[in-house]
Amino acid sequence: MKTTFTKNGLETRVKKGFSWVNLFFGFLVPLFHGDIARALLELVVGIITAGISWFIFPFFYNKHRANRLVDHGWVVKQ
């Protein structure tokens, strides 16, 4: 299931649940989406935990991204 967000005529979609892309590409996903702080967090925690966190972050990434979009003025499309 996907949630669609709109802002200034632009649309973006965020899947609900587990992020397979984040599982395979790790900190590069938030970096690609412009979330530098989250990318650095995932990179540092990944180094500290020897990569174990790469199996944990995908469970929370999509929800974090949806919340970040709302915080930046995006609106859920009905």
PyMOL Python script that loads the backbone (N, CA, C, O; Angstrom):
from pymol import cmd

cmd.read_pdbstr("""\
ATOM      1  N   MET A   1       0.837  -1.164   0.000  1.00  0.00           N
ATOM      2  CA  MET A   1       0.000   0.000   0.000  1.00  0.00           C
ATOM      3  C   MET A   1       0.890   1.237   0.000  1.00  0.00           C
ATOM      4  O   MET A   1       1.908   1.275   0.690  1.00  0.00           O
ATOM      5  N   LYS A   2       0.506   2.239  -0.771  1.00  0.00           N
ATOM      6  CA  LYS A   2       1.277   3.468  -0.875  1.00  0.00           C
ATOM      7  C   LYS A   2       0.436   4.657  -0.436  1.00  0.00           C
ATOM      8  O   LYS A   2      -0.784   4.664  -0.597  1.00  0.00           O
ATOM      9  N   THR A   3       1.098   5.655   0.117  1.00  0.00           N
ATOM     10  CA  THR A   3       0.467   6.912   0.469  1.00  0.00           C
ATOM     11  C   THR A   3       1.027   7.967  -0.468  1.00  0.00           C
ATOM     12  O   THR A   3       2.239   8.037  -0.666  1.00  0.00           O
ATOM     13  N   THR A   4       0.159   8.790  -1.048  1.00  0.00           N
ATOM     14  CA  THR A   4       0.582   9.832  -1.965  1.00  0.00           C
ATOM     15  C   THR A   4       0.567  11.175  -1.249  1.00  0.00           C
ATOM     16  O   THR A   4      -0.390  11.510  -0.551  1.00  0.00           O
ATOM     17  N   PHE A   5       1.635  11.937  -1.429  1.00  0.00           N
ATOM     18  CA  PHE A   5       1.758  13.264  -0.841  1.00  0.00           C
ATOM     19  C   PHE A   5       1.855  14.288  -1.959  1.00  0.00           C
ATOM     20  O   PHE A   5       2.458  14.015  -2.997  1.00  0.00           O
ATOM     21  N   THR A   6       1.262  15.477  -1.759  1.00  0.00           N
ATOM     22  CA  THR A   6       1.319  16.540  -2.758  1.00  0.00           C
ATOM     23  C   THR A   6       1.824  17.827  -2.121  1.00  0.00           C
ATOM     24  O   THR A   6       1.613  18.084  -0.936  1.00  0.00           O
ATOM     25  N   LYS A   7       2.507  18.636  -2.952  1.00  0.00           N
ATOM     26  CA  LYS A   7       2.970  19.960  -2.537  1.00  0.00           C
ATOM     27  C   LYS A   7       3.284  20.748  -3.799  1.00  0.00           C
ATOM     28  O   LYS A   7       4.099  20.321  -4.617  1.00  0.00           O
ATOM     29  N   ASN A   8       2.638  21.898  -3.955  1.00  0.00           N
ATOM     30  CA  ASN A   8       2.869  22.785  -5.099  1.00  0.00           C
ATOM     31  C   ASN A   8       2.716  22.067  -6.437  1.00  0.00           C
ATOM     32  O   ASN A   8       3.478  22.325  -7.369  1.00  0.00           O
ATOM     33  N   GLY A   9       1.751  21.182  -6.538  1.00  0.00           N
ATOM     34  CA  GLY A   9       1.497  20.462  -7.776  1.00  0.00           C
ATOM     35  C   GLY A   9       2.377  19.239  -7.991  1.00  0.00           C
ATOM     36  O   GLY A   9       2.181  18.505  -8.960  1.00  0.00           O
ATOM     37  N   LEU A  10       3.322  19.009  -7.127  1.00  0.00           N
ATOM     38  CA  LEU A  10       4.185  17.832  -7.232  1.00  0.00           C
ATOM     39  C   LEU A  10       3.604  16.699  -6.405  1.00  0.00           C
ATOM     40  O   LEU A  10       2.911  16.940  -5.416  1.00  0.00           O
ATOM     41  N   GLU A  11       3.878  15.479  -6.799  1.00  0.00           N
ATOM     42  CA  GLU A  11       3.411  14.309  -6.059  1.00  0.00           C
ATOM     43  C   GLU A  11       4.578  13.366  -5.791  1.00  0.00           C
ATOM     44  O   GLU A  11       5.493  13.234  -6.604  1.00  0.00           O
ATOM     45  N   THR A  12       4.522  12.727  -4.654  1.00  0.00           N
ATOM     46  CA  THR A  12       5.481  11.675  -4.332  1.00  0.00           C
ATOM     47  C   THR A  12       4.748  10.591  -3.562  1.00  0.00           C
ATOM     48  O   THR A  12       3.775  10.865  -2.860  1.00  0.00           O
ATOM     49  N   ARG A  13       5.215   9.376  -3.696  1.00  0.00           N
ATOM     50  CA  ARG A  13       4.567   8.242  -3.031  1.00  0.00           C
ATOM     51  C   ARG A  13       5.538   7.598  -2.053  1.00  0.00           C
ATOM     52  O   ARG A  13       6.742   7.517  -2.296  1.00  0.00           O
ATOM     53  N   VAL A  14       4.978   7.146  -0.948  1.00  0.00           N
ATOM     54  CA  VAL A  14       5.762   6.440   0.064  1.00  0.00           C
ATOM     55  C   VAL A  14       5.031   5.150   0.395  1.00  0.00           C
ATOM     56  O   VAL A  14       3.857   5.167   0.765  1.00  0.00           O
ATOM     57  N   LYS A  15       5.729   4.037   0.259  1.00  0.00           N
ATOM     58  CA  LYS A  15       5.134   2.750   0.615  1.00  0.00           C
ATOM     59  C   LYS A  15       5.035   2.641   2.127  1.00  0.00           C
ATOM     60  O   LYS A  15       5.812   3.253   2.859  1.00  0.00           O
ATOM     61  N   LYS A  16       4.073   1.857   2.583  1.00  0.00           N
ATOM     62  CA  LYS A  16       3.946   1.600   4.014  1.00  0.00           C
ATOM     63  C   LYS A  16       4.666   0.300   4.339  1.00  0.00           C
ATOM     64  O   LYS A  16       4.686  -0.632   3.534  1.00  0.00           O
ATOM     65  N   GLY A  17       5.252   0.251   5.519  1.00  0.00           N
ATOM     66  CA  GLY A  17       5.889  -0.978   5.966  1.00  0.00           C
ATOM     67  C   GLY A  17       7.375  -1.031   5.672  1.00  0.00           C
ATOM     68  O   GLY A  17       8.060  -0.008   5.686  1.00  0.00           O
ATOM     69  N   PHE A  18       7.864  -2.220   5.410  1.00  0.00           N
ATOM     70  CA  PHE A  18       9.288  -2.517   5.250  1.00  0.00           C
ATOM     71  C   PHE A  18       9.855  -1.893   3.982  1.00  0.00           C
ATOM     72  O   PHE A  18       9.207  -1.920   2.936  1.00  0.00           O
ATOM     73  N   SER A  19      11.061  -1.329   4.065  1.00  0.00           N
ATOM     74  CA  SER A  19      11.728  -0.722   2.914  1.00  0.00           C
ATOM     75  C   SER A  19      12.821  -1.654   2.387  1.00  0.00           C
ATOM     76  O   SER A  19      13.917  -1.728   2.943  1.00  0.00           O
ATOM     77  N   TRP A  20      12.500  -2.357   1.313  1.00  0.00           N
ATOM     78  CA  TRP A  20      13.482  -3.258   0.715  1.00  0.00           C
ATOM     79  C   TRP A  20      14.654  -2.486   0.128  1.00  0.00           C
ATOM     80  O   TRP A  20      15.792  -2.953   0.167  1.00  0.00           O
ATOM     81  N   VAL A  21      14.381  -1.314  -0.412  1.00  0.00           N
ATOM     82  CA  VAL A  21      15.448  -0.499  -0.996  1.00  0.00           C
ATOM     83  C   VAL A  21      16.450  -0.110   0.087  1.00  0.00           C
ATOM     84  O   VAL A  21      17.660  -0.152  -0.139  1.00  0.00           O
ATOM     85  N   ASN A  22      15.950   0.268   1.258  1.00  0.00           N
ATOM     86  CA  ASN A  22      16.831   0.636   2.367  1.00  0.00           C
ATOM     87  C   ASN A  22      17.632  -0.569   2.846  1.00  0.00           C
ATOM     88  O   ASN A  22      18.778  -0.416   3.269  1.00  0.00           O
ATOM     89  N   LEU A  23      17.057  -1.746   2.787  1.00  0.00           N
ATOM     90  CA  LEU A  23      17.786  -2.953   3.187  1.00  0.00           C
ATOM     91  C   LEU A  23      18.988  -3.185   2.276  1.00  0.00           C
ATOM     92  O   LEU A  23      20.072  -3.517   2.754  1.00  0.00           O
ATOM     93  N   PHE A  24      18.803  -3.013   0.962  1.00  0.00           N
ATOM     94  CA  PHE A  24      19.868  -3.311   0.012  1.00  0.00           C
ATOM     95  C   PHE A  24      20.875  -2.177  -0.164  1.00  0.00           C
ATOM     96  O   PHE A  24      22.048  -2.438  -0.429  1.00  0.00           O
ATOM     97  N   PHE A  25      20.437  -0.916  -0.021  1.00  0.00           N
ATOM     98  CA  PHE A  25      21.323   0.215  -0.293  1.00  0.00           C
ATOM     99  C   PHE A  25      21.660   1.050   0.937  1.00  0.00           C
ATOM    100  O   PHE A  25      22.449   1.990   0.844  1.00  0.00           O
ATOM    101  N   GLY A  26      21.077   0.722   2.084  1.00  0.00           N
ATOM    102  CA  GLY A  26      21.451   1.346   3.349  1.00  0.00           C
ATOM    103  C   GLY A  26      21.349   2.856   3.372  1.00  0.00           C
ATOM    104  O   GLY A  26      20.326   3.425   2.991  1.00  0.00           O
ATOM    105  N   PHE A  27      22.423   3.509   3.824  1.00  0.00           N
ATOM    106  CA  PHE A  27      22.406   4.953   4.025  1.00  0.00           C
ATOM    107  C   PHE A  27      22.302   5.753   2.728  1.00  0.00           C
ATOM    108  O   PHE A  27      22.062   6.959   2.778  1.00  0.00           O
ATOM    109  N   LEU A  28      22.476   5.121   1.578  1.00  0.00           N
ATOM    110  CA  LEU A  28      22.373   5.840   0.307  1.00  0.00           C
ATOM    111  C   LEU A  28      20.937   6.266  -0.003  1.00  0.00           C
ATOM    112  O   LEU A  28      20.728   7.249  -0.715  1.00  0.00           O
ATOM    113  N   VAL A  29      19.957   5.549   0.515  1.00  0.00           N
ATOM    114  CA  VAL A  29      18.550   5.868   0.244  1.00  0.00           C
ATOM    115  C   VAL A  29      18.163   7.214   0.845  1.00  0.00           C
ATOM    116  O   VAL A  29      17.647   8.061   0.117  1.00  0.00           O
ATOM    117  N   PRO A  30      18.386   7.456   2.149  1.00  0.00           N
ATOM    118  CA  PRO A  30      18.053   8.785   2.665  1.00  0.00           C
ATOM    119  C   PRO A  30      18.910   9.880   2.031  1.00  0.00           C
ATOM    120  O   PRO A  30      18.447  11.009   1.868  1.00  0.00           O
ATOM    121  N   LEU A  31      20.141   9.561   1.675  1.00  0.00           N
ATOM    122  CA  LEU A  31      20.991  10.542   1.008  1.00  0.00           C
ATOM    123  C   LEU A  31      20.396  10.926  -0.345  1.00  0.00           C
ATOM    124  O   LEU A  31      20.386  12.104  -0.702  1.00  0.00           O
ATOM    125  N   PHE A  32      19.905   9.955  -1.094  1.00  0.00           N
ATOM    126  CA  PHE A  32      19.261  10.201  -2.382  1.00  0.00           C
ATOM    127  C   PHE A  32      18.006  11.056  -2.225  1.00  0.00           C
ATOM    128  O   PHE A  32      17.709  11.883  -3.087  1.00  0.00           O
ATOM    129  N   HIS A  33      17.261  10.862  -1.123  1.00  0.00           N
ATOM    130  CA  HIS A  33      16.042  11.629  -0.882  1.00  0.00           C
ATOM    131  C   HIS A  33      16.319  12.977  -0.226  1.00  0.00           C
ATOM    132  O   HIS A  33      15.380  13.697   0.112  1.00  0.00           O
ATOM    133  N   GLY A  34      17.573  13.328  -0.043  1.00  0.00           N
ATOM    134  CA  GLY A  34      17.934  14.633   0.497  1.00  0.00           C
ATOM    135  C   GLY A  34      17.918  14.724   2.011  1.00  0.00           C
ATOM    136  O   GLY A  34      17.969  15.825   2.560  1.00  0.00           O
ATOM    137  N   ASP A  35      17.849  13.609   2.687  1.00  0.00           N
ATOM    138  CA  ASP A  35      17.821  13.582   4.149  1.00  0.00           C
ATOM    139  C   ASP A  35      19.228  13.265   4.655  1.00  0.00           C
ATOM    140  O   ASP A  35      19.523  12.135   5.045  1.00  0.00           O
ATOM    141  N   ILE A  36      20.082  14.277   4.642  1.00  0.00           N
ATOM    142  CA  ILE A  36      21.493  14.086   4.968  1.00  0.00           C
ATOM    143  C   ILE A  36      21.684  13.645   6.418  1.00  0.00           C
ATOM    144  O   ILE A  36      22.528  12.797   6.704  1.00  0.00           O
ATOM    145  N   ALA A  37      20.900  14.220   7.331  1.00  0.00           N
ATOM    146  CA  ALA A  37      21.033  13.853   8.748  1.00  0.00           C
ATOM    147  C   ALA A  37      20.723  12.372   8.959  1.00  0.00           C
ATOM    148  O   ALA A  37      21.435  11.681   9.689  1.00  0.00           O
ATOM    149  N   ARG A  38      19.662  11.890   8.319  1.00  0.00           N
ATOM    150  CA  ARG A  38      19.298  10.469   8.459  1.00  0.00           C
ATOM    151  C   ARG A  38      20.367   9.577   7.821  1.00  0.00           C
ATOM    152  O   ARG A  38      20.689   8.513   8.351  1.00  0.00           O
ATOM    153  N   ALA A  39      20.917  10.016   6.679  1.00  0.00           N
ATOM    154  CA  ALA A  39      21.964   9.238   6.017  1.00  0.00           C
ATOM    155  C   ALA A  39      23.196   9.122   6.912  1.00  0.00           C
ATOM    156  O   ALA A  39      23.778   8.044   7.034  1.00  0.00           O
ATOM    157  N   LEU A  40      23.590  10.227   7.533  1.00  0.00           N
ATOM    158  CA  LEU A  40      24.739  10.188   8.435  1.00  0.00           C
ATOM    159  C   LEU A  40      24.459   9.314   9.654  1.00  0.00           C
ATOM    160  O   LEU A  40      25.333   8.576  10.108  1.00  0.00           O
ATOM    161  N   LEU A  41      23.237   9.400  10.181  1.00  0.00           N
ATOM    162  CA  LEU A  41      22.857   8.560  11.316  1.00  0.00           C
ATOM    163  C   LEU A  41      22.988   7.083  10.953  1.00  0.00           C
ATOM    164  O   LEU A  41      23.583   6.305  11.698  1.00  0.00           O
ATOM    165  N   GLU A  42      22.430   6.701   9.805  1.00  0.00           N
ATOM    166  CA  GLU A  42      22.491   5.295   9.390  1.00  0.00           C
ATOM    167  C   GLU A  42      23.930   4.855   9.132  1.00  0.00           C
ATOM    168  O   GLU A  42      24.293   3.721   9.445  1.00  0.00           O
ATOM    169  N   LEU A  43      24.747   5.734   8.566  1.00  0.00           N
ATOM    170  CA  LEU A  43      26.141   5.387   8.294  1.00  0.00           C
ATOM    171  C   LEU A  43      26.922   5.191   9.591  1.00  0.00           C
ATOM    172  O   LEU A  43      27.627   4.195   9.749  1.00  0.00           O
ATOM    173  N   VAL A  44      26.799   6.135  10.515  1.00  0.00           N
ATOM    174  CA  VAL A  44      27.548   6.053  11.774  1.00  0.00           C
ATOM    175  C   VAL A  44      27.100   4.850  12.602  1.00  0.00           C
ATOM    176  O   VAL A  44      27.933   4.100  13.111  1.00  0.00           O
ATOM    177  N   VAL A  45      25.791   4.666  12.735  1.00  0.00           N
ATOM    178  CA  VAL A  45      25.290   3.528  13.514  1.00  0.00           C
ATOM    179  C   VAL A  45      25.666   2.212  12.824  1.00  0.00           C
ATOM    180  O   VAL A  45      25.958   1.221  13.493  1.00  0.00           O
ATOM    181  N   GLY A  46      25.658   2.205  11.496  1.00  0.00           N
ATOM    182  CA  GLY A  46      26.071   1.011  10.763  1.00  0.00           C
ATOM    183  C   GLY A  46      27.523   0.651  11.015  1.00  0.00           C
ATOM    184  O   GLY A  46      27.864  -0.525  11.141  1.00  0.00           O
ATOM    185  N   ILE A  47      28.378   1.660  11.088  1.00  0.00           N
ATOM    186  CA  ILE A  47      29.794   1.411  11.374  1.00  0.00           C
ATOM    187  C   ILE A  47      29.966   0.907  12.805  1.00  0.00           C
ATOM    188  O   ILE A  47      30.710  -0.043  13.051  1.00  0.00           O
ATOM    189  N   ILE A  48      29.273   1.551  13.745  1.00  0.00           N
ATOM    190  CA  ILE A  48      29.400   1.166  15.159  1.00  0.00           C
ATOM    191  C   ILE A  48      28.903  -0.260  15.400  1.00  0.00           C
ATOM    192  O   ILE A  48      29.508  -1.010  16.166  1.00  0.00           O
ATOM    193  N   THR A  49      27.800  -0.631  14.744  1.00  0.00           N
ATOM    194  CA  THR A  49      27.215  -1.959  14.967  1.00  0.00           C
ATOM    195  C   THR A  49      27.705  -3.001  13.962  1.00  0.00           C
ATOM    196  O   THR A  49      27.159  -4.102  13.891  1.00  0.00           O
ATOM    197  N   ALA A  50      28.718  -2.660  13.198  1.00  0.00           N
ATOM    198  CA  ALA A  50      29.288  -3.566  12.197  1.00  0.00           C
ATOM    199  C   ALA A  50      28.240  -4.037  11.192  1.00  0.00           C
ATOM    200  O   ALA A  50      28.274  -5.187  10.754  1.00  0.00           O
ATOM    201  N   GLY A  51      27.316  -3.163  10.829  1.00  0.00           N
ATOM    202  CA  GLY A  51      26.328  -3.463   9.800  1.00  0.00           C
ATOM    203  C   GLY A  51      25.048  -4.105  10.275  1.00  0.00           C
ATOM    204  O   GLY A  51      24.126  -4.293   9.481  1.00  0.00           O
ATOM    205  N   ILE A  52      24.963  -4.447  11.541  1.00  0.00           N
ATOM    206  CA  ILE A  52      23.747  -5.094  12.053  1.00  0.00           C
ATOM    207  C   ILE A  52      22.541  -4.168  11.933  1.00  0.00           C
ATOM    208  O   ILE A  52      21.424  -4.629  11.696  1.00  0.00           O
ATOM    209  N   SER A  53      22.763  -2.865  12.095  1.00  0.00           N
ATOM    210  CA  SER A  53      21.648  -1.912  12.023  1.00  0.00           C
ATOM    211  C   SER A  53      21.014  -1.874  10.631  1.00  0.00           C
ATOM    212  O   SER A  53      19.872  -1.437  10.489  1.00  0.00           O
ATOM    213  N   TRP A  54      21.740  -2.328   9.600  1.00  0.00           N
ATOM    214  CA  TRP A  54      21.168  -2.339   8.256  1.00  0.00           C
ATOM    215  C   TRP A  54      19.968  -3.275   8.169  1.00  0.00           C
ATOM    216  O   TRP A  54      19.157  -3.159   7.251  1.00  0.00           O
ATOM    217  N   PHE A  55      19.852  -4.193   9.110  1.00  0.00           N
ATOM    218  CA  PHE A  55      18.698  -5.093   9.144  1.00  0.00           C
ATOM    219  C   PHE A  55      17.565  -4.538  10.008  1.00  0.00           C
ATOM    220  O   PHE A  55      16.469  -5.098  10.023  1.00  0.00           O
ATOM    221  N   ILE A  56      17.819  -3.451  10.720  1.00  0.00           N
ATOM    222  CA  ILE A  56      16.812  -2.848  11.597  1.00  0.00           C
ATOM    223  C   ILE A  56      16.195  -1.603  10.976  1.00  0.00           C
ATOM    224  O   ILE A  56      14.975  -1.438  11.019  1.00  0.00           O
ATOM    225  N   PHE A  57      17.013  -0.719  10.396  1.00  0.00           N
ATOM    226  CA  PHE A  57      16.519   0.540   9.836  1.00  0.00           C
ATOM    227  C   PHE A  57      15.416   0.376   8.785  1.00  0.00           C
ATOM    228  O   PHE A  57      14.508   1.207   8.756  1.00  0.00           O
ATOM    229  N   PRO A  58      15.438  -0.643   7.923  1.00  0.00           N
ATOM    230  CA  PRO A  58      14.380  -0.763   6.910  1.00  0.00           C
ATOM    231  C   PRO A  58      12.968  -0.898   7.475  1.00  0.00           C
ATOM    232  O   PRO A  58      11.998  -0.586   6.784  1.00  0.00           O
ATOM    233  N   PHE A  59      12.839  -1.350   8.705  1.00  0.00           N
ATOM    234  CA  PHE A  59      11.511  -1.466   9.311  1.00  0.00           C
ATOM    235  C   PHE A  59      10.918  -0.098   9.639  1.00  0.00           C
ATOM    236  O   PHE A  59       9.701   0.035   9.761  1.00  0.00           O
ATOM    237  N   PHE A  60      11.762   0.913   9.781  1.00  0.00           N
ATOM    238  CA  PHE A  60      11.308   2.230  10.220  1.00  0.00           C
ATOM    239  C   PHE A  60      11.468   3.322   9.172  1.00  0.00           C
ATOM    240  O   PHE A  60      10.932   4.415   9.353  1.00  0.00           O
ATOM    241  N   TYR A  61      12.193   3.064   8.074  1.00  0.00           N
ATOM    242  CA  TYR A  61      12.543   4.139   7.143  1.00  0.00           C
ATOM    243  C   TYR A  61      11.329   4.757   6.453  1.00  0.00           C
ATOM    244  O   TYR A  61      11.236   5.983   6.388  1.00  0.00           O
ATOM    245  N   ASN A  62      10.405   3.964   5.941  1.00  0.00           N
ATOM    246  CA  ASN A  62       9.266   4.526   5.213  1.00  0.00           C
ATOM    247  C   ASN A  62       8.406   5.414   6.106  1.00  0.00           C
ATOM    248  O   ASN A  62       7.927   6.457   5.661  1.00  0.00           O
ATOM    249  N   LYS A  63       8.208   5.017   7.348  1.00  0.00           N
ATOM    250  CA  LYS A  63       7.434   5.844   8.276  1.00  0.00           C
ATOM    251  C   LYS A  63       8.176   7.150   8.559  1.00  0.00           C
ATOM    252  O   LYS A  63       7.560   8.214   8.619  1.00  0.00           O
ATOM    253  N   HIS A  64       9.485   7.069   8.732  1.00  0.00           N
ATOM    254  CA  HIS A  64      10.290   8.273   8.953  1.00  0.00           C
ATOM    255  C   HIS A  64      10.183   9.215   7.756  1.00  0.00           C
ATOM    256  O   HIS A  64      10.041  10.425   7.930  1.00  0.00           O
ATOM    257  N   ARG A  65      10.250   8.669   6.549  1.00  0.00           N
ATOM    258  CA  ARG A  65      10.177   9.506   5.347  1.00  0.00           C
ATOM    259  C   ARG A  65       8.810  10.172   5.224  1.00  0.00           C
ATOM    260  O   ARG A  65       8.731  11.349   4.871  1.00  0.00           O
ATOM    261  N   ALA A  66       7.730   9.439   5.508  1.00  0.00           N
ATOM    262  CA  ALA A  66       6.390  10.019   5.451  1.00  0.00           C
ATOM    263  C   ALA A  66       6.249  11.143   6.475  1.00  0.00           C
ATOM    264  O   ALA A  66       5.695  12.197   6.161  1.00  0.00           O
ATOM    265  N   ASN A  67       6.739  10.934   7.679  1.00  0.00           N
ATOM    266  CA  ASN A  67       6.681  11.979   8.705  1.00  0.00           C
ATOM    267  C   ASN A  67       7.517  13.191   8.318  1.00  0.00           C
ATOM    268  O   ASN A  67       7.130  14.327   8.593  1.00  0.00           O
ATOM    269  N   ARG A  68       8.655  12.957   7.684  1.00  0.00           N
ATOM    270  CA  ARG A  68       9.515  14.063   7.252  1.00  0.00           C
ATOM    271  C   ARG A  68       8.833  14.887   6.158  1.00  0.00           C
ATOM    272  O   ARG A  68       8.936  16.114   6.153  1.00  0.00           O
ATOM    273  N   LEU A  69       8.141  14.223   5.237  1.00  0.00           N
ATOM    274  CA  LEU A  69       7.418  14.951   4.198  1.00  0.00           C
ATOM    275  C   LEU A  69       6.336  15.834   4.803  1.00  0.00           C
ATOM    276  O   LEU A  69       6.186  16.988   4.402  1.00  0.00           O
ATOM    277  N   VAL A  70       5.585  15.311   5.756  1.00  0.00           N
ATOM    278  CA  VAL A  70       4.535  16.097   6.418  1.00  0.00           C
ATOM    279  C   VAL A  70       5.157  17.284   7.152  1.00  0.00           C
ATOM    280  O   VAL A  70       4.605  18.384   7.118  1.00  0.00           O
ATOM    281  N   ASP A  71       6.280  17.079   7.804  1.00  0.00           N
ATOM    282  CA  ASP A  71       6.963  18.166   8.512  1.00  0.00           C
ATOM    283  C   ASP A  71       7.424  19.268   7.570  1.00  0.00           C
ATOM    284  O   ASP A  71       7.543  20.424   7.976  1.00  0.00           O
ATOM    285  N   HIS A  72       7.685  18.919   6.315  1.00  0.00           N
ATOM    286  CA  HIS A  72       8.139  19.899   5.335  1.00  0.00           C
ATOM    287  C   HIS A  72       7.004  20.448   4.469  1.00  0.00           C
ATOM    288  O   HIS A  72       7.256  21.039   3.419  1.00  0.00           O
ATOM    289  N   GLY A  73       5.766  20.255   4.902  1.00  0.00           N
ATOM    290  CA  GLY A  73       4.637  20.888   4.229  1.00  0.00           C
ATOM    291  C   GLY A  73       3.918  20.059   3.187  1.00  0.00           C
ATOM    292  O   GLY A  73       2.991  20.562   2.553  1.00  0.00           O
ATOM    293  N   TRP A  74       4.298  18.829   2.984  1.00  0.00           N
ATOM    294  CA  TRP A  74       3.592  17.963   2.048  1.00  0.00           C
ATOM    295  C   TRP A  74       2.272  17.532   2.680  1.00  0.00           C
ATOM    296  O   TRP A  74       2.188  17.357   3.896  1.00  0.00           O
ATOM    297  N   VAL A  75       1.254  17.363   1.862  1.00  0.00           N
ATOM    298  CA  VAL A  75      -0.080  17.011   2.339  1.00  0.00           C
ATOM    299  C   VAL A  75      -0.464  15.651   1.764  1.00  0.00           C
ATOM    300  O   VAL A  75      -0.197  15.359   0.598  1.00  0.00           O
ATOM    301  N   VAL A  76      -1.094  14.825   2.595  1.00  0.00           N
ATOM    302  CA  VAL A  76      -1.560  13.518   2.132  1.00  0.00           C
ATOM    303  C   VAL A  76      -2.700  13.731   1.152  1.00  0.00           C
ATOM    304  O   VAL A  76      -3.669  14.426   1.460  1.00  0.00           O
ATOM    305  N   LYS A  77      -2.587  13.135  -0.027  1.00  0.00           N
ATOM    306  CA  LYS A  77      -3.618  13.259  -1.055  1.00  0.00           C
ATOM    307  C   LYS A  77      -4.741  12.275  -0.755  1.00  0.00           C
ATOM    308  O   LYS A  77      -4.496  11.097  -0.494  1.00  0.00           O
ATOM    309  N   GLN A  78      -5.958  12.762  -0.794  1.00  0.00           N
ATOM    310  CA  GLN A  78      -7.127  11.918  -0.504  1.00  0.00           C
ATOM    311  C   GLN A  78      -7.533  11.126  -1.725  1.00  0.00           C
ATOM    312  O   GLN A  78      -8.496  10.361  -1.672  1.00  0.00           O
TER     313      GLN A  78
END
""", "prot")
cmd.dss("prot")
cmd.show_as("cartoon", "prot")
cmd.util.cbc("prot")
cmd.orient("prot")
